[in-house]
Amino acid sequence: MPIRVVLVSPHHPGNVGAVARAMKTMGLRELWLVDPQDWPAPEARWRAAAAEDLIDEARLVGSVREAVAGCGLVVGTTARRREQRWKVHEPREVASDLVHAAEHSSVALLFGNERSGLSNEELQQCQLLLNIPASTHYSSLNLGMAVQIVAYELFLARRAREEYSDRAGDTPLATVEEMERFYAQFAEVLEDIDFKDRHGSDHLMQRLRRLFNRVVLDQNEANILRGILTAVQGRRRRAGAPPVPRSTDPA
């Protein structure tokens, strides 16, 4: 997966070793170092444990611009929850999007140095920002921890996409048109049972769309759900119809 982890001016070589170990456990191999201090250093190798090969293969460059050259998507990490120019996402929110992007072009994940993080100038080279949620009482994460968390979310997202791909080989995924018919029927059922949107808008259906879009239904699953909705509609119609004479009741 062409996702490169870019460490910008890391101060401690031991942290670079910890990052290499975190990356290898989650299937990432491209480590880029921008102007690292005290490099090379034996501490990086022993902290890497069995990931010394990533240390040996690490690319050293002099600037962030060199590190992200050729990338289609550049993602920066920040300890600040809000940035004036960008919406800040949590890794889990966008992990699947990053994996999808990496299927078509290289993706760079920027991690700032241990003391001050990414500078404003470096952040301006990013299209997307990530913040790792943590306790408000103590939110400090070291560099190795931060990379491990983001790499773990990417690993899960990639595994999920592979599972969907395998499943799609047996049963095609529901098409956009099929999903639209499902949503339309869902809305009809909500209307039939008088389940109202308390916001007085389309807010409820928007949330339901997001829910099922995350699941990514195949055609069989969509048909099962539509069958359930049809059964609900049938029960409602029978309940609202005049009583059927006993003699005509089915056995």
C-alpha positions as CSV (number, residue, x, y, z in Angstrom):
1,M,0.0,0.0,0.0
2,P,1.7,3.2,-1.1
3,I,1.3,5.2,2.1
4,R,4.5,6.9,3.2
5,V,5.0,7.9,6.8
6,V,6.9,11.2,6.9
7,L,8.6,12.3,10.1
8,V,9.5,15.9,10.0
9,S,12.7,16.8,11.9
10,P,12.5,14.1,14.6
11,H,14.7,14.9,17.6
12,H,15.2,11.5,19.0
13,P,16.5,8.6,16.9
14,G,14.9,6.1,19.4
15,N,11.5,7.5,18.4
16,V,12.3,6.8,14.7
17,G,13.0,3.2,15.7
18,A,9.7,3.0,17.5
19,V,7.9,4.4,14.5
20,A,9.5,1.8,12.2
21,R,8.3,-1.0,14.5
22,A,4.8,0.4,14.6
23,M,4.7,0.7,10.8
24,K,5.9,-2.9,10.2
25,T,3.3,-4.4,12.5
26,M,0.6,-2.7,10.5
27,G,2.0,-3.4,7.0
28,L,3.4,0.0,6.2
29,R,7.0,0.1,4.8
30,E,7.7,3.6,3.4
31,L,9.5,5.7,6.0
32,W,10.7,9.1,5.0
33,L,12.8,11.4,7.3
34,V,12.9,15.1,6.8
35,D,16.1,16.6,8.3
36,P,16.4,14.2,11.3
37,Q,18.7,15.2,14.1
38,D,21.5,12.9,15.3
39,W,21.2,10.6,12.4
40,P,22.2,7.8,11.9
41,A,22.2,6.4,15.4
42,P,22.3,2.9,16.8
43,E,19.4,3.7,19.1
44,A,17.1,3.8,16.2
45,R,18.0,0.2,15.2
46,W,17.6,-1.4,18.6
47,R,14.3,0.4,19.2
48,A,13.1,-0.9,15.9
49,A,13.4,-4.5,17.1
50,A,12.8,-6.6,14.0
51,A,12.0,-3.7,11.8
52,E,15.6,-2.6,11.1
53,D,15.0,-3.1,7.4
54,L,12.7,-0.1,7.5
55,I,15.5,1.9,9.1
56,D,17.9,0.8,6.4
57,E,15.4,1.6,3.6
58,A,14.3,5.0,5.1
59,R,14.5,7.9,2.6
60,L,16.3,11.0,3.9
61,V,15.3,14.4,2.4
62,G,15.8,18.0,3.3
63,S,12.3,19.4,3.2
64,V,8.6,18.4,3.4
65,R,8.1,19.4,-0.2
66,E,10.7,16.7,-1.2
67,A,9.0,14.2,1.0
68,V,5.5,14.6,-0.5
69,A,6.6,14.9,-4.1
70,G,4.4,12.8,-6.3
71,C,1.8,12.2,-3.7
72,G,-1.9,12.6,-4.6
73,L,-2.9,13.2,-1.0
74,V,-1.0,14.8,1.9
75,V,-2.3,14.3,5.4
76,G,-1.0,16.1,8.4
77,T,-1.3,15.2,12.1
78,T,-2.0,17.9,14.7
79,A,-2.6,18.0,18.4
80,R,-4.9,21.0,17.9
81,R,-8.5,19.9,17.6
82,R,-9.5,22.8,15.5
83,E,-7.7,24.6,12.7
84,Q,-9.0,27.7,11.1
85,R,-8.7,26.6,7.5
86,W,-9.5,22.9,7.7
87,K,-11.8,20.5,9.4
88,V,-9.8,18.2,11.6
89,H,-10.8,14.6,11.4
90,E,-10.2,11.6,13.7
91,P,-8.2,8.7,12.1
92,R,-11.1,6.3,12.1
93,E,-13.4,8.7,10.3
94,V,-11.2,8.9,7.2
95,A,-9.1,5.7,7.3
96,S,-11.1,4.0,4.6
97,D,-10.9,7.1,2.4
98,L,-7.1,7.2,2.8
99,V,-6.8,3.5,1.9
100,H,-9.0,4.1,-1.2
101,A,-6.8,7.0,-2.2
102,A,-3.7,4.9,-1.8
103,E,-5.1,2.5,-4.4
104,H,-4.8,5.2,-7.0
105,S,-1.9,7.3,-5.9
106,S,0.7,7.8,-3.2
107,V,-0.5,9.1,0.2
108,A,1.8,10.9,2.7
109,L,1.2,11.0,6.4
110,L,3.1,13.8,8.1
111,F,4.1,13.7,11.7
112,G,5.8,16.8,13.3
113,N,8.7,16.8,15.6
114,E,8.3,15.8,19.2
115,R,8.4,19.3,20.6
116,S,6.3,21.5,18.4
117,G,4.6,19.3,15.9
118,L,4.0,20.6,12.3
119,S,4.5,24.3,11.6
120,N,1.9,26.4,9.9
121,E,3.9,26.4,6.7
122,E,4.0,22.6,6.8
123,L,0.3,22.3,7.5
124,Q,-0.4,24.4,4.5
125,Q,1.0,21.6,2.3
126,C,-1.7,19.2,3.7
127,Q,-5.1,18.6,2.2
128,L,-6.4,16.9,5.3
129,L,-5.6,17.1,9.0
130,L,-5.9,14.3,11.7
131,N,-6.2,14.6,15.4
132,I,-6.0,11.6,17.7
133,P,-8.7,11.9,20.4
134,A,-7.3,11.4,24.0
135,S,-8.1,12.3,27.5
136,T,-8.6,16.1,28.2
137,H,-6.7,15.6,31.4
138,Y,-3.6,14.2,29.7
139,S,-3.5,14.0,25.9
140,S,0.2,13.7,25.3
141,L,1.2,10.9,22.9
142,N,4.8,10.2,21.9
143,L,5.7,9.9,18.3
144,G,5.7,6.1,18.2
145,M,2.3,5.9,19.8
146,A,0.8,8.4,17.3
147,V,2.1,6.5,14.3
148,Q,0.9,3.2,15.8
149,I,-2.7,4.5,16.3
150,V,-3.0,5.9,12.8
151,A,-1.3,2.8,11.2
152,Y,-3.7,0.5,13.1
153,E,-6.8,2.4,11.8
154,L,-5.4,2.1,8.3
155,F,-4.7,-1.6,8.7
156,L,-8.3,-2.2,9.8
157,A,-9.7,-0.1,7.0
158,R,-7.6,-2.0,4.4
159,R,-8.6,-5.3,5.8
160,A,-12.3,-4.3,5.6
161,R,-11.9,-3.2,2.0
162,E,-10.3,-6.6,1.2
163,E,-13.1,-8.4,2.9
164,Y,-15.7,-6.4,0.9
165,S,-13.7,-7.1,-2.3
166,D,-13.7,-10.8,-1.6
167,R,-17.4,-10.8,-0.8
168,A,-18.2,-8.8,-3.9
169,G,-16.6,-11.6,-5.9
170,D,-19.5,-13.9,-4.8
171,T,-22.3,-11.4,-4.5
172,P,-22.3,-8.0,-6.3
173,L,-22.6,-4.9,-4.2
174,A,-25.9,-3.1,-4.3
175,T,-26.0,-0.5,-7.0
176,V,-26.7,3.2,-6.4
177,E,-30.1,2.7,-8.0
178,E,-30.9,-0.3,-5.7
179,M,-29.8,1.7,-2.6
180,E,-32.0,4.6,-3.7
181,R,-35.0,2.3,-4.0
182,F,-34.2,0.9,-0.5
183,Y,-34.0,4.4,1.0
184,A,-37.2,5.4,-0.7
185,Q,-39.0,2.4,0.7
186,F,-37.4,3.0,4.1
187,A,-38.8,6.5,4.1
188,E,-42.3,5.2,3.2
189,V,-42.2,2.8,6.1
190,L,-41.2,5.5,8.5
191,E,-44.1,7.6,7.2
192,D,-46.5,4.6,7.5
193,I,-45.6,4.0,11.2
194,D,-45.6,7.7,11.9
195,F,-41.9,7.7,13.0
196,K,-41.3,11.4,12.8
197,D,-38.0,13.3,12.4
198,R,-37.9,15.5,15.6
199,H,-35.8,18.0,13.7
200,G,-38.6,18.6,11.2
201,S,-36.3,18.0,8.3
202,D,-34.6,15.2,6.3
203,H,-32.0,14.9,9.1
204,L,-33.2,11.4,10.1
205,M,-32.9,10.0,6.5
206,Q,-29.5,11.6,6.1
207,R,-28.3,9.8,9.2
208,L,-29.8,6.5,8.1
209,R,-28.1,6.9,4.7
210,R,-24.7,7.5,6.4
211,L,-25.3,4.4,8.5
212,F,-26.0,2.1,5.6
213,N,-23.4,3.7,3.4
214,R,-20.8,2.8,6.0
215,V,-22.0,-0.8,6.0
216,V,-21.8,-1.1,2.1
217,L,-24.6,-3.6,1.4
218,D,-24.4,-6.3,-1.2
219,Q,-27.4,-7.1,-3.4
220,N,-28.6,-10.0,-1.2
221,E,-28.4,-7.9,2.0
222,A,-30.3,-5.0,0.3
223,N,-33.0,-7.5,-0.9
224,I,-33.3,-9.0,2.6
225,L,-33.8,-5.5,4.1
226,R,-36.3,-4.5,1.4
227,G,-38.2,-7.8,2.1
228,I,-38.4,-6.9,5.8
229,L,-39.7,-3.4,4.9
230,T,-42.3,-5.0,2.5
231,A,-43.5,-7.3,5.3
232,V,-43.9,-4.3,7.6
233,Q,-45.9,-2.5,5.0
234,G,-48.1,-5.5,4.4
235,R,-48.8,-5.8,8.1
236,R,-49.7,-2.2,8.3
237,R,-52.1,-2.4,5.4
238,R,-53.8,-5.5,6.8
239,A,-54.1,-3.8,10.2
240,G,-55.8,-0.8,8.6
241,A,-58.2,-2.7,6.3
242,P,-61.7,-3.8,7.2
243,P,-61.9,-7.1,9.2
244,V,-61.9,-10.1,6.9
245,P,-64.9,-12.5,7.4
246,R,-63.9,-15.5,9.4
247,S,-64.9,-17.9,6.7
248,T,-62.3,-16.5,4.4
249,D,-59.4,-16.5,6.8
250,P,-56.6,-18.7,5.6
251,A,-56.2,-22.0,7.5
